[in-house]
Amino acid sequence: AFEAATEPTTPSFAIDDVMMLEGNSGTTNFVFTVTLSGAAEAQQPITVKYQTADGTATAPADYTALPLTTLSFAPGETSKQVSVAVHGETVVEANETFFVNLSEPFGAILFDDQGQGTIINDDMDPTPTPTPTPTPTPTPTTLVQWSATSYEASETNRGVTVTVQRTGPTTDESFVNYTTSDVTASERKDYTASLGRLRFAPGETSKSFEIIIADDRFDDDNETFQLTLSDPVGALLGGQFVATVSIVDNDTTNGPSPVRAGSLDLEFFVRQHYADFLSRSPDQAGLDFWTNQLTNCENPPPADLLVCRINVSAAFFLSIEYQETGYLVHRAYRAAYGNLPGKPVPLTLREYLAGSRQIGDGVQVGVGNWQQQLEDNRVAFFNEFITTSRFTILYAGLTNAQYVDALNQNTGGALSQADRDALVNALNASTMTRAQVLRAVAEDSEFTAAERNRAFVLAQYFGYLRRNPDDADSQGNPDPNFSGYNFWLGKLNEFNGNFIQAEMVRAFIESIEYGDRFGL
């Protein structure tokens, strides 16, 4: 049974959908991602062909058509990008669509063979709209959309609240995904990226959440980023499914970075830890407590203040809130999928951000009934996790024993034989679901302890540098071999997890890349 669990699943191709503004001139590249799943053991190239097709958008007027072209995936490659040039114009018209179709796969099957490109009209009709002739009232439709097409955020206020509205029948549940994306603002420096899934309970008509803005020390022009809604369930997208947030700058000159030792702003330093590690603004009591920890260091800086900064920084990773949100998401991905193909880490920054935001939604340790809120969020997270196409493709054909064995293998064999057998028996008896078993494996104490150092190092990249370890740094230099990540993991292991002796946290908070996020 164990050997059967490790056999590769049938490789499959999928392509995503893309929604973007058309622009008024030139071209905008719509970049589609073609993903190859379940081909980790492939020893030869796997190929698939793609070609564009008209929808309500037509080539060459609206976009540049792509002929039938072959994509080749070498062993270990899991994704390729297809770029379609969309032509900007100033004609007032409805949103238009075109398609990128996959065909003729070799060495794999087609799971999702069509990517839809939605060209969002960004032009306004200058003439009044005539009053339409009355028509019979249609059946009401549940719609979800942003409450406005534009929001204004201020660096001074450090955040902006945005709202998704639901109209029409609201007697049932509705869900919708949301995400932020850079325009001229950067999620590494100017705002905290937000992405996740909103649930409207029966009767709910609006959901609001905060996007954190960094009060940096750069004299920037006002900058913008985009909000996008997608993949609704139990509703349709309204016309305002894309909105723009403008960040109003409050600096007249470039100033020194508030996280560097020589110009350290203690409150800023603590506040940014809440944003980077917990994805929320600080509560006043927490902000005051941690700021006082730094202010009341027994001796003058720099030596003791540096030690205090290291301890405060590490405290965010070690906190109950992070361990039960970001670290749990890390363990869920490792238990479900092992590491990413060819990489020593189990998940990407955006997967981490989405999951930790979902589990941490409304949770503030010590405030209200936070334990119940946390439990409800964890249950919802794991229930949704096992419904994703990535998960179902991998595990749908496995027996219960094979499923548990596969999860156990992904953790490095953390489960004892007794724990493994108990989970298999619970699935066979229908006293546990596969979501509950995945959670049980992710929360296993031996696995949690064994994974801690790897998660600690990855959290430094996700938190302080806001990037994947192999992404390009602030100077444009990528690290495809994970040499930095592997170096710090080796140091942390060498000192048995003692982050002070390993000097890991110190290296990140004193790094040029971290300091450059917020000032000179």
N, C-alpha and C positions, 0 to 999 in steps of 0.2 A: 504494500500500500504506500509505503514511504517513497519507493522508487517511482511509482506511478505519479505521485504528487509532484515530482521534480521534472517530469517530461514537459517539453515546451508546448504551449498552446498554439493553435493555428495562427500564424502571422496574419495581420489584417491592416488595411489602410483606412484612414479617415482624414477628412479635410474640414477645416473650420469655416465659419461664416465671418464676414467682415462688414462693418458699418462705419462709414466715414463721411464727413462733409465734402462736397464736390469742389469747393473753391471757386473763385471768380475768373481765374486765368491760369495758364500753364497746365501742369498735370499734377495729380496726387496719386501716389502709389498705394494701391490696395494690396496688402501683403497677406496672402493665404498660407497657412501652415498645413503641410501634409505630414501626418504622423503615422509611423509604422510601429505597431504594437505586437508583442509576443514573438519577436524574432531574435531573441538574445543568443540563441545557439546557431544561427544561420552561418554557414561557412562560405556562401557565395552571394554575389550581389542579388538583390531583389528589386524588381522594377515595376513601375506603373506609368501609364501615359495620362496626360492631362490636355484639355483644350477648353477654350472659353466658348460660351453660347449666349445669345441674346435672351433677355427677358423683356421687361418693358424698356430697358436701356438697349441701344443698338450701337454696333460698331460699323464704321469708325467714328460716328458723330459723338457718341458719349464716352467711348473707351477704345483702347487699342486691342484688337482681337489677338489672341495667341493661337498659333497653329498646333496641331497634334504634336506633342513633345514628350520625350521619355525622361522620367526621373529615375535615377539609379541610386539605391541605398547600399553602400558598402557594409560588410559585417560590422555590427556595433552601432551604425548610424540609425537614429530613431526619428528624425524630422528633417524636412526640406521646406524651403519657402518658394512660393510662386508669386511674382509681382505683376500686377495688372495696372497699367497707366490709365487713369480716369481723367477726362478733359474738363477743366474748369470752364464755367460759363456764367452769364448773368441773366439767363432766361428763367422766368418764374414758372415752375412746373412742379408736379408731384414728385415724391421720391421715386427713384427708378432702380431696377434690379438687373443684374446679369449673373452668369453662373460660370464656375470652373468645374468641369466634369472630369472625374477619374474613370479610366477604362483600361482594359487589357492588362490586368495585374499578372506578374510572373513571380511565383514563389510565395504568394500571399493571396488573401481574398479581400474583397471590398466590403468594409463595414459601413462606411458613410462615403458615398461616391460623388456627392455634389456639395460644393461650397457656394453659398449665395453672397454676392456682393451687393450691398444696399447703398446707393448713392443718395446721400441726404441733401435735399435742396436747402440752400442757405440764402436764397433770394426772396425778397418781399415784394408783393404786388403793390405798386404805388397808388393804384386806383381803388376806390371803395368797392367792396363786394356787393353786387346787387342782391336784393332780397329774393330768396328762392321761392319758387312756386310751392305752396303747401303740398306735402305728400303724406301718404298714410304713415302713422307712427311705427317705426320698426321695433323689433324686439330689443329691449335694452341690452347693451353689451358691457361687461365689466372691463374697464380700462385702467391701466396703471401708467403714470407718467410723472415727470418732475413737476413740482408746483410752479416753476418758472423756467424760462430758457436761459436765464443768466442770474448769477449770484455775485455779490461783491464781498470779498474777504479783506480784512485788514491785518497787517503784521502786528499792529498795536494790540488788537483784540485776540490774536493768536489762534483764531479758529473761526469757522463759519458753519452754521447749521443749515442743512439742506433737507428737503422734504419730498417724499414720493406720495402722490395722492392716488386713491382708488375711487373710481366713480362707477355708477351703474349698480347692478345687483351685488350686494356684499354679504349674502347669507352664507356663502361657502368660503373656504380658505383660498388664498391666492399667494403665489410666490413669484419673485422676480430677482434676477441677479443685477448687481450694480458694480461698476468699476470706475476708477479714475485713470486718466492717461495724460501724459505731458503734451502741452502745446508749446508755449515758450517758458513755462515754469518747469522745474525739475523736482520729481518726487524724492530725490536724494537730498535736496537742499532746501526747497521752498515749502513743501507741504508733505504730510504723511499719507502715503498711498492708502487708499481705502478700496476694498473689494470684498464682496460677500453676497449673501442671499437674504432677502427680506421676506418675512412671513407675515401675511395679513390674516389675523384670526377672523372668524365670522363676526361681521359687524364693524370691523376696523376700516377706517377710510383714509388714514394717513400714517406714515412712518417717517420719523425724523432721526437724523444722526449727525454727529459733528465730524468735520474734517479739520485736522489740526494744521495750523499754519506756523511756520518757523519765523520768529522775529530775528532774522539774521542781521549782519552788520554790513551788508552790501548795498551800495547806492544803485539799485536796479530800477529800470523802467517798470511800470506795472506789468505783471506777468499773468498768464492764463493757463488753466488746465481744463480738461474736459471730463464730464460725467456722462456715463452711458448706461442705459438699462437694456437688459437682454434676457432671453429665455424665460418668458413668463409662463406660469402654469396656473390655470384657473382664471385667466384674464388675457387680454390682448394689450399690446403696447399702444399707448396713445400717441398723438403727434409730437409731444414734448418728451421723447425718450432720450434726447441728447440735450445737455445743458453745458454752459461755460461758466467757470468760476474765475473772476479777475481778482488778483492779489494786489492791494494798494500798498506800495512801498512807503516806509516811514523814515528812510535814511537820506541824508543830503550828501554824505561823503562815505567812502569805503572805510570801514573800521576794522580793528583787530578781532580775531575770532574769539567769541565768549567762552569757548571750551578749551582754550590753550592756557597753559600755566601762567604766562606773563600777563594775560588779560582776562583771567577767569571770572566769569559771572556765575556765582554759586547757584543762584535760583535758576538761571537758564540751564545750567549743567544738569540739575535735578529734573527740571521740567521736561527736558529733551529725552531723558531716560524713560519717563512715562510714555512719551510718544513712540520711541524707538523699540521698547521692549514690551509694553503693555497695550500699545495702540489706543491710548486714551489720554485725555487731559488729566492732570493730577487733581485729586481732592485736596482741599486746603490743608487738612490735618497731615496728610502724607507729605505734601510739599514742604510744610513747615518743619516736620520731623527730620527729613533727610537733609534739608538745607541747614538746619541747626547742627546736625551731625558734622557737617563740614565746617561750619562757622566756629564750633566749639572744640576744634582740635587743640590738644593741650599746649603744643608748642607752635611757634611761628612757622610759616611755610619757608622753604618748599618741601622739606623732607616729610614731615608728618602730615601735611596737607595732601601730599601725593598718596600716602598710605590710606588716608581717609577716603580719597576719591576712588581708589581701587576697591576698598571694602564696600563703599556705597554702590559702586557700579556692579560688583559681583552680587550684591544683595538683591538686585532686580532679577537676575537669572535664578537665584536660589529661592526667591519668594514663592509662597503658596500660589499666588495668582499666576506667575509665569509657569511654574511646574505643572499646573492644571490646565493651562491654555496652550502656549507656544510649545512647551516640551511634550505635551500629550499629542499634539498634532505631529510633531517630529516622529514620535514612537509609532503613531498610527500608520504613517506612510512607510516606515521601516518594516513594521510587521506585515503590512499588506503587500509590499512590492520589493523589499530589500533595498539595495542601493540603486540609484539611477544607472543605466547602462554605461559602463566605462568610467564611472565616477565613484568617489568614496563617500558620497552623501545621499540621503534618501529622498530629498525633496528640494524644490526650487523656492526662491524667495516669495514668489506670488502665491504658490500653494500654501506656504507657511502663513502668509498674511491673511489669506482668505479663511483658513481654518481657525487660526488663533482669534480672529475677529469674531467668527461665529460662536466659538465656545466662550469667549470673554464678554459677549454682548450683555450689558447691564450688570456685570459682576464687579463688585468692589468689596474686597475682603473686609469683614467687620461691619458692613453697612447693610441694614435691612436683612431680608431673608436670602442672603447671597448664596448660601449652600444649596437651597432649592433651585435658584436661578441657574447656578453652575451645573447642577445635575440635569435639569431640563435641557440645557444647551448641549451637554455631552451626549445625551440620548439622541437628540436631533442630529447632531454631527455624525455619529456613527450610523444611524439609520439612513441618512442621505449618502454617506460615503460608499456604502455597498451597492447603491443603485446607479453609480456612475458607469459609463460604458467601459472605462478602463478596467474596473473591478469585475464587472459581469463577464466580459470577454475572457478574463483570466481564470475565473473560478466557477463559472456556471456549470461546466461539465464535470466537476470533481465530486467525489463522494465526500461525506462528512469527515471521514478519517483522512482522506487526501487533503482536504481543506485545512484541517488543523495541522497536519504535518508540514504543509507548505508554509503556513504562518510561522510555525516553530523554526523551520529552516531559515526563514528570513531574519529571525532574531538571533541566529547563531546557536540555536538549540537551547534556549534559555529555560524552556519548560521541563519540569521533572516528568518522568514517565507517568506518575500518578496524576499530575495536573493535566497532562496531554490526554490520558484516558478519560478523565472526568469531563473534559470539554467535548470529546467525541461522543460519550454516552449522553450528555445533555442535549446535543444536537439530534442524536438518534431518537431520544425520547421527547423531542420538541419542547423541552423545558428552557432552552436557550435558542436565540436566533443567531444567525451568522454575524449580525452586527454586534450582538452582545459578546460573542466569542472573540471577535476581533478586538473589542475593547478590553476584554479580560486579558488577552495576550499583551496588548499595548501597556496595560497597567501592571503586568507581572513584576514583582519586586526585583527579581534577579535581572530581568531584562532592563528595567529602569536604571538599576545601578550600573550595569555593563555599558549602557549607551550614553551615560551622563557626560563623559569627557568629549565624545564626538559631538554631542548636541551643544555643549558649552562653547566649543570652538566655532561651530557653525553659527551660533547665536551672536558671536562677536561680528561676523561678517554681515549677518542680517540686520543687527541692531546698529552698530557704529558706522558701518560702511554702506549699508542699505543696498547690498548687491550679493550676487552669488559669488562663491570663492573663485570661480574661473572666469567671471566677467572682467571686462577692462576696468582698471582702476581710474582715478581722477586724471591721470596723465595719459590715459588711452592704452595702457599696457595690459593685455589679458594674461591669465595664468592657466592655460589649458591643462597643465599637468598637476594642478592643485598643490604646487610646491609650498606655498604659504600655509595653506590649511594643514598639510601633512607635517610641516615643520612645527606648528604650534600644537598639534595633537601629540606629536612625539614628545615635546617639552612637557605638556601636561601629564602625559602618561609617565614620563621619567620621574616626575615629582609626585606621583600618586594622587593627582588631582589638586595639589596645592597650587592654586593660581598665583599666589604671591611669589613663591619660590620660582615658579615657572616663568614669571614676569609676563604672562600672557595678557591679562587685562590691562596692565600698564602699557604694553606695546600698542594696543589698540587705542586707548584714550589719549596717548601722546603721539599717535601717528599723524603725519602730515595730511593724509587723506581725510581723517576725521575732522581735524581742525579746519581744513579747507572748505568743509560743507557750509560753514556759517560766517566766515570772515577771512581777512588777510592773515 
